[in-house]
């Protein structure tokens, strides 16, 4: 081998050695570098602690408001908060004109909001007055495995007439939920769901709000004239609710001008997500069911998407008085019991078609020639126990909305600590859109 070949060969070995050393050093440096993502010590809150002194309303937290619903009462026994949930059949009104035999808790659909404070030790007794076995799953709550409430997996079902005890210490704060986890398709569709609010033990000044509302979203299939929801429905839900009420049965959210407002929204409907839109304000998404979002990561929105099985907390300052709509922005979710298999009659003069159709199909109503907007105010006969296209009379005209629709009512005057409806807003003169004056149109060159 020539000297030149040896030199080239040595050079190659030397280069390889240098490259290998560089790779090794780079690898060593990478291993020694701090991780870009710092993993939490615990994703379940750690072992179940014994609990802290019970948090008290007014002193440790401001109680929430569940419009149209209730909060589950509790008592303190030996330093532990004790609650009692009763699973039972409930004759429930969704809105005037629509009732159904549902399943719920403590005489209400949905179940009452369970409210506690981070560090509280809680005992929740669950009595089953249904004719079927049931369980309760504490959705998103960190607790011992045997308290998780999945029938067959973590416990046997609570038989009719039995009372089970669930006990744990809240290791987190936030907006959570509870629901039956035995034959969920049937029992959740019949109404066995509810909200949980756990307040922080020592809230920072920036966490305090003036009004703290709790909203549960759900969906139902109730055929006109039927007396029970249909739990077998998979897609064609015709009753969309907020706190188990459908507009015009929903209860408004009442605020005073300048209030800092938190709205906690949970979704335990069977299939659908809901983009909840608030008029008049922007808000910030401040928390999910996984916990609070750092201030630096919050962003402004006017619509929040609440997926099935999730909660979202939003906050805003109610600095503009008025009656502001709040609703799901999926357009078929702000209507009531309308059949979707009907022919499109827009642009068709239906004449006496409705009257003729009702000889064959009682209660038949064809879609209007110009759409559906006038049908709610027509006073047409409808099947018993049904509210197709029913909205409500507003301060100006008929409100052609139903379903997952409510109103945020902001007032300058004192509204008290309850959620009492102050009535319709009286707009200041000159601040309501109305018929354009001819002189204004002439001035601005509008030819109509």
C-alpha positions as CSV (number, residue, x, y, z in Angstrom):
1,X,0.0,0.0,0.0
2,X,1.4,3.4,-1.0
3,X,2.2,6.1,1.5
4,X,-0.5,8.3,0.0
5,X,-3.2,5.6,0.4
6,X,-2.1,5.1,4.1
7,X,-2.4,8.9,4.6
8,X,-5.8,9.0,3.1
9,X,-6.9,5.9,5.2
10,X,-5.5,7.5,8.4
11,X,-7.3,10.7,7.6
12,X,-10.6,8.8,7.1
13,X,-10.2,7.0,10.5
14,X,-9.3,10.3,12.1
15,X,-12.4,12.0,10.6
16,X,-14.6,9.1,11.7
17,X,-13.2,9.3,15.2
18,X,-13.7,13.1,15.4
19,X,-17.3,12.7,14.1
20,X,-18.0,9.9,16.6
21,X,-16.7,11.9,19.4
22,X,-18.8,14.9,18.4
23,X,-21.9,12.7,18.2
24,X,-21.2,11.2,21.6
25,X,-20.6,14.7,23.1
26,X,-23.8,15.9,21.5
27,X,-25.7,12.9,22.8
28,X,-24.2,13.5,26.3
29,X,-25.1,17.1,26.1
30,X,-28.7,16.3,25.1
31,X,-29.1,13.9,28.0
32,X,-27.7,16.5,30.4
33,X,-29.9,19.3,29.1
34,X,-33.0,20.2,31.1
35,X,-36.2,18.7,29.6
36,X,-38.4,21.2,27.7
37,X,-41.5,19.8,29.3
38,X,-41.7,19.5,33.1
39,X,-43.9,16.5,34.0
40,X,-46.1,16.9,37.0
41,X,-45.4,14.8,40.1
42,X,-48.9,13.4,40.1
43,X,-51.7,13.3,37.6
44,X,-54.3,11.9,40.1
45,X,-53.6,14.1,43.1
46,X,-51.6,11.5,45.0
47,X,-52.9,9.3,47.9
48,X,-56.3,10.1,49.4
49,X,-55.6,12.5,52.4
50,X,-57.6,12.7,55.6
51,X,-59.1,16.0,54.7
52,X,-59.0,19.6,56.0
53,X,-61.6,21.5,58.0
54,X,-64.8,21.8,55.9
55,X,-65.0,24.9,53.7
56,X,-68.0,27.1,54.5
57,X,-70.1,29.3,52.1
58,X,-69.6,33.0,52.6
59,X,-66.3,32.5,54.4
60,X,-64.3,30.2,52.1
61,X,-66.3,30.5,48.9
62,X,-69.1,32.2,47.1
63,X,-71.9,29.7,46.3
64,X,-72.7,29.1,42.7
65,X,-76.1,29.6,41.0
66,X,-77.7,26.8,38.9
67,X,-80.4,28.6,36.9
68,X,-83.5,26.4,36.9
69,X,-81.8,23.9,39.2
70,X,-80.6,23.5,42.8
71,X,-77.6,22.8,44.9
72,X,-77.4,19.6,47.0
73,X,-77.7,20.3,50.7
74,X,-75.0,18.9,53.1
75,X,-74.3,18.7,56.8
76,X,-71.1,18.3,58.8
77,X,-70.6,15.2,60.9
78,X,-67.3,14.8,62.7
79,X,-65.6,17.2,60.3
80,X,-66.9,15.5,57.2
81,X,-69.4,16.9,54.7
82,X,-72.3,14.5,54.3
83,X,-74.6,14.5,51.2
84,X,-77.5,12.3,50.2
85,X,-78.4,11.6,46.5
86,X,-81.6,9.8,45.8
87,X,-82.0,8.2,42.3
88,X,-85.6,8.2,41.4
89,X,-88.2,8.7,38.7
90,X,-89.2,12.4,38.2
91,X,-92.1,14.0,36.4
92,X,-90.1,16.8,34.7
93,X,-91.2,19.9,32.8
94,X,-88.9,20.9,30.1
95,X,-91.0,24.0,29.1
96,X,-94.6,24.9,29.4
97,X,-96.5,22.4,27.3
98,X,-93.8,19.6,27.5
99,X,-93.4,17.2,30.3
100,X,-91.9,13.7,30.5
101,X,-91.3,11.0,33.1
102,X,-87.5,11.0,33.5
103,X,-85.0,9.7,35.9
104,X,-83.0,12.0,38.1
105,X,-81.9,12.7,41.6
106,X,-83.7,14.2,44.7
107,X,-86.8,15.0,42.7
108,X,-85.0,17.0,40.0
109,X,-83.7,16.6,36.5
110,X,-80.8,17.1,36.2
111,X,-79.5,16.2,39.6
112,X,-78.6,19.1,42.0
113,X,-75.2,20.7,41.8
114,X,-72.7,19.2,44.3
115,X,-70.6,22.0,45.8
116,X,-67.5,21.6,48.0
117,X,-64.1,23.0,48.7
118,X,-60.7,21.6,47.8
119,X,-59.5,19.6,50.8
120,X,-63.0,18.7,52.0
121,X,-63.6,15.2,53.1
122,X,-67.0,14.1,51.7
123,X,-69.4,11.2,52.2
124,X,-72.1,10.9,49.6
125,X,-74.9,8.4,50.3
126,X,-76.7,7.2,47.2
127,X,-80.1,5.6,47.6
128,X,-81.7,3.8,44.7
129,X,-85.4,4.2,44.3
130,X,-85.5,3.1,40.7
131,X,-86.6,-0.3,39.5
132,X,-83.2,-0.9,38.0
133,X,-79.7,-1.2,39.4
134,X,-77.5,1.9,39.1
135,X,-74.2,3.5,40.2
136,X,-72.7,7.0,40.3
137,X,-69.5,7.9,38.6
138,X,-67.8,11.1,39.8
139,X,-66.6,12.4,36.4
140,X,-63.1,13.9,36.5
141,X,-62.7,13.5,40.2
142,X,-59.5,12.2,41.7
143,X,-60.5,9.5,44.2
144,X,-59.7,5.9,45.3
145,X,-60.4,3.3,42.6
146,X,-63.1,1.6,44.5
147,X,-65.1,4.9,44.6
148,X,-65.0,5.5,40.9
149,X,-68.5,4.1,40.3
150,X,-68.2,2.0,37.2
151,X,-70.7,-0.8,37.5
152,X,-69.0,-4.3,37.4
153,X,-65.5,-2.8,37.3
154,X,-65.2,-0.8,40.6
155,X,-68.3,-2.0,42.4
156,X,-71.5,-4.0,42.1
157,X,-74.6,-2.1,41.0
158,X,-76.7,-0.5,43.7
159,X,-79.9,-2.7,43.7
160,X,-83.3,-1.1,44.0
161,X,-83.9,-0.1,47.6
162,X,-80.2,-0.1,48.5
163,X,-78.1,2.7,49.7
164,X,-74.4,2.9,48.9
165,X,-71.7,5.1,50.5
166,X,-69.0,6.9,48.5
167,X,-66.2,8.7,50.4
168,X,-63.1,10.6,49.5
169,X,-61.2,13.8,50.0
170,X,-61.3,16.4,47.2
171,X,-57.7,16.8,46.0
172,X,-58.5,19.3,43.3
173,X,-60.7,22.3,42.5
174,X,-62.6,23.0,39.3
175,X,-65.8,22.2,37.4
176,X,-66.6,18.4,37.3
177,X,-69.7,16.2,36.7
178,X,-71.4,13.1,37.9
179,X,-73.6,10.6,36.2
180,X,-74.9,7.0,36.2
181,X,-72.3,4.5,35.0
182,X,-74.4,1.4,34.8
183,X,-76.5,1.0,31.6
184,X,-75.3,4.5,30.8
185,X,-77.1,4.7,27.4
186,X,-80.4,4.4,29.2
187,X,-79.8,6.1,32.5
188,X,-78.0,9.1,31.2
189,X,-80.5,9.6,28.4
190,X,-83.3,9.5,31.0
191,X,-81.6,12.4,32.9
192,X,-79.2,10.9,35.5
193,X,-76.5,13.5,35.3
194,X,-75.4,16.5,37.3
195,X,-72.6,19.0,38.0
196,X,-69.9,19.2,40.7
197,X,-68.2,22.5,41.7
198,X,-65.1,22.3,43.9
199,X,-63.8,25.7,45.0
200,X,-60.1,26.4,45.6
201,X,-59.1,26.2,49.3
202,X,-57.3,29.5,49.1
203,X,-58.5,31.4,46.0
204,X,-56.2,34.1,44.7
205,X,-57.7,37.6,44.3
206,X,-57.9,37.1,40.6
207,X,-60.1,34.0,41.0
208,X,-63.0,35.8,42.8
209,X,-66.1,36.6,40.8
210,X,-69.4,38.3,41.5
211,X,-71.7,35.8,39.8
212,X,-70.8,32.1,39.4
213,X,-73.3,30.2,37.2
214,X,-73.5,26.5,36.5
215,X,-75.0,25.2,33.2
216,X,-75.4,21.5,32.1
217,X,-76.0,20.8,28.4
218,X,-77.9,17.8,27.3
219,X,-80.0,16.4,24.5
220,X,-83.1,14.2,24.3
221,X,-85.5,12.5,21.9
222,X,-89.1,12.9,22.9
223,X,-91.6,12.2,20.2
224,X,-94.7,14.5,20.2
225,X,-97.3,13.0,22.5
226,X,-94.8,10.7,24.2
227,X,-94.5,10.5,27.9
228,X,-90.9,9.3,28.2
229,X,-87.5,10.2,26.5
230,X,-86.3,7.6,24.0
231,X,-82.9,6.3,25.2
232,X,-82.3,4.4,21.9
233,X,-81.9,7.5,19.8
234,X,-78.4,8.0,18.3
235,X,-78.6,11.0,16.1
236,X,-82.0,12.7,15.8
237,X,-82.4,14.5,19.1
238,X,-85.2,17.0,19.1
239,X,-85.0,18.5,22.6
240,X,-81.8,20.4,23.5
241,X,-81.5,21.7,27.0
242,X,-79.7,23.9,29.5
243,X,-80.1,22.6,33.0
244,X,-82.8,20.3,31.6
245,X,-84.8,23.2,30.3
246,X,-85.5,24.0,26.7
247,X,-86.4,27.6,25.7
248,X,-88.8,29.2,26.6
249,X,-88.4,27.2,29.8
250,X,-84.8,28.1,30.4
251,X,-84.0,30.5,33.2
252,X,-82.0,33.7,32.5
253,X,-78.6,34.5,34.0
254,X,-79.0,37.8,35.9
255,X,-76.1,40.1,36.5
256,X,-75.4,43.6,37.6
257,X,-73.5,46.0,35.3
258,X,-69.8,45.7,36.0
259,X,-70.0,42.2,37.6
260,X,-67.2,39.8,36.9
261,X,-69.1,36.7,35.8
262,X,-68.0,33.0,35.6
263,X,-70.1,30.5,33.7
264,X,-69.3,26.8,34.2
265,X,-70.6,24.7,31.3
266,X,-70.7,20.9,31.3
267,X,-71.9,18.6,28.5
268,X,-73.2,15.1,29.2
269,X,-75.3,14.8,26.1
270,X,-75.2,11.5,24.3
271,X,-73.6,12.5,21.0
272,X,-73.2,16.2,20.2
273,X,-70.7,18.9,21.0
274,X,-72.1,22.4,21.4
275,X,-70.5,25.7,20.3
276,X,-72.0,28.0,23.0
277,X,-72.1,31.6,21.8
278,X,-72.6,34.7,23.9
279,X,-73.8,38.0,22.4
280,X,-72.6,41.4,23.5
281,X,-69.3,40.5,25.1
282,X,-66.1,38.6,24.6
283,X,-65.0,36.2,27.3
284,X,-61.9,34.3,28.2
285,X,-61.6,30.5,28.5
286,X,-60.2,30.1,32.0
287,X,-60.5,26.4,32.9
288,X,-61.3,22.9,31.5
289,X,-62.3,19.8,33.5
290,X,-58.5,19.2,33.7
291,X,-57.9,22.4,35.7
292,X,-57.3,26.1,35.5
293,X,-55.6,27.6,32.4
294,X,-52.7,30.0,33.3
295,X,-53.6,33.6,32.6
296,X,-50.8,33.8,29.9
297,X,-52.5,31.0,28.0
298,X,-56.1,32.3,28.1
299,X,-57.5,33.8,24.9
300,X,-60.6,35.9,24.0
301,X,-63.6,34.2,22.4
302,X,-67.3,34.8,21.8
303,X,-68.0,31.1,21.2
304,X,-66.7,28.1,23.3
305,X,-66.9,24.6,22.0
306,X,-68.0,22.2,24.8
307,X,-67.4,18.6,23.8
308,X,-69.4,15.6,25.1
309,X,-68.0,14.6,28.4
310,X,-66.1,17.9,29.0
311,X,-66.5,21.1,31.0
312,X,-65.4,24.6,30.2
313,X,-65.3,27.7,32.4
314,X,-65.5,31.1,30.8
315,X,-65.3,34.5,32.5
316,X,-66.2,38.1,31.4
317,X,-67.1,41.5,32.8
318,X,-70.8,42.3,32.2
319,X,-70.2,45.9,31.4
320,X,-73.0,46.5,28.9
321,X,-76.6,46.4,30.2
322,X,-79.3,44.7,28.2
323,X,-80.8,41.3,27.4
324,X,-78.1,39.3,25.6
325,X,-78.7,36.0,23.9
326,X,-76.6,32.9,24.8
327,X,-77.2,29.8,22.8
328,X,-75.7,26.8,20.9
329,X,-74.7,28.0,17.4
330,X,-75.7,24.7,15.8
331,X,-78.9,26.1,14.2
332,X,-81.0,22.9,14.7
333,X,-80.1,23.0,18.4
334,X,-82.2,26.2,18.9
335,X,-85.5,24.6,17.8
336,X,-87.9,22.2,19.5
337,X,-89.3,18.9,18.3
338,X,-89.3,19.6,14.6
339,X,-89.3,16.6,12.3
340,X,-86.4,16.5,9.9
341,X,-87.9,14.2,7.3
342,X,-90.4,16.8,6.0
343,X,-90.3,18.1,2.5
344,X,-88.8,21.6,1.9
345,X,-91.8,23.9,1.1
346,X,-89.9,27.2,1.0
347,X,-91.1,29.1,-2.1
348,X,-94.2,26.8,-2.4
349,X,-97.7,28.3,-1.8
350,X,-99.1,25.5,0.5
351,X,-102.6,26.9,0.6
352,X,-104.9,24.4,2.3
353,X,-102.3,21.6,2.3
354,X,-101.9,21.7,6.1
355,X,-105.6,21.2,6.7
356,X,-105.8,18.4,4.2
357,X,-102.7,16.8,5.7
358,X,-104.1,16.8,9.2
359,X,-106.9,14.4,8.0
360,X,-104.2,11.8,7.5
361,X,-101.6,12.9,10.1
362,X,-103.0,14.6,13.2
363,X,-101.1,17.8,14.0
364,X,-99.4,17.9,10.5
365,X,-97.9,21.4,9.7
366,X,-96.1,22.0,6.4
367,X,-93.0,24.2,6.4
368,X,-94.1,27.8,5.5
369,X,-93.6,29.3,2.1
370,X,-91.1,31.8,3.5
371,X,-89.6,29.5,6.2
372,X,-90.4,28.7,9.8
373,X,-90.2,32.1,11.4
374,X,-93.9,32.7,11.8
375,X,-95.0,29.2,12.8
376,X,-94.4,29.6,16.6
377,X,-96.7,32.6,16.8
378,X,-99.5,31.2,14.6
379,X,-101.3,29.4,17.5
380,X,-101.8,26.3,15.3
381,X,-103.0,23.1,17.0
382,X,-100.2,20.7,18.0
383,X,-100.1,17.2,19.4
384,X,-100.6,16.8,23.1
385,X,-97.4,17.2,25.2
386,X,-95.3,18.8,22.4
387,X,-93.9,22.2,21.7
388,X,-92.9,22.2,18.0
389,X,-91.2,25.5,17.0
390,X,-92.3,27.2,20.2
391,X,-90.3,30.2,21.2
392,X,-91.8,33.0,23.3
393,X,-93.2,36.5,23.0
394,X,-90.4,39.1,23.4
395,X,-90.5,42.8,24.1
396,X,-90.7,43.6,20.4
397,X,-91.8,40.5,18.4
398,X,-92.0,36.8,18.8
399,X,-88.6,35.2,19.6
400,X,-88.2,32.5,17.1
401,X,-85.8,30.4,19.1
402,X,-86.1,27.3,21.2
403,X,-83.9,24.5,22.5
404,X,-80.5,25.4,23.8
405,X,-81.1,29.1,24.2
406,X,-81.1,31.4,27.2
407,X,-80.6,35.1,28.0
408,X,-77.9,36.9,30.0
409,X,-79.7,39.8,31.6
410,X,-77.4,42.6,32.7
411,X,-78.9,45.5,34.7
412,X,-77.6,48.7,36.3
413,X,-79.8,48.4,39.3
414,X,-79.3,46.1,42.3
415,X,-80.3,42.6,41.4
416,X,-79.8,40.9,44.8
417,X,-78.0,37.7,45.6
418,X,-80.6,35.4,43.9
419,X,-81.2,34.9,40.2
420,X,-84.5,36.7,40.1
421,X,-85.7,37.5,36.6
422,X,-85.9,41.4,36.3
423,X,-88.1,41.3,33.2
424,X,-87.3,42.6,29.8
425,X,-84.7,45.3,29.3
426,X,-85.9,48.9,28.6
427,X,-83.6,50.2,26.0
428,X,-82.7,54.0,26.2
429,X,-84.4,56.1,23.5
430,X,-82.6,56.1,20.2
431,X,-80.7,52.9,20.9
432,X,-83.0,50.3,19.1
433,X,-82.8,49.4,15.5
434,X,-86.1,50.5,13.8
435,X,-87.6,51.6,10.6
436,X,-85.3,53.9,8.7
437,X,-86.5,57.5,8.2
438,X,-86.9,58.7,4.7
439,X,-84.7,61.8,5.4
440,X,-81.9,59.6,6.7
441,X,-82.0,57.4,3.6
442,X,-82.0,60.5,1.3
443,X,-79.0,62.0,3.2
444,X,-77.0,58.8,2.9
445,X,-78.0,58.0,-0.7
446,X,-79.9,54.9,0.0
447,X,-82.5,54.0,-2.6
448,X,-84.8,51.2,-1.4
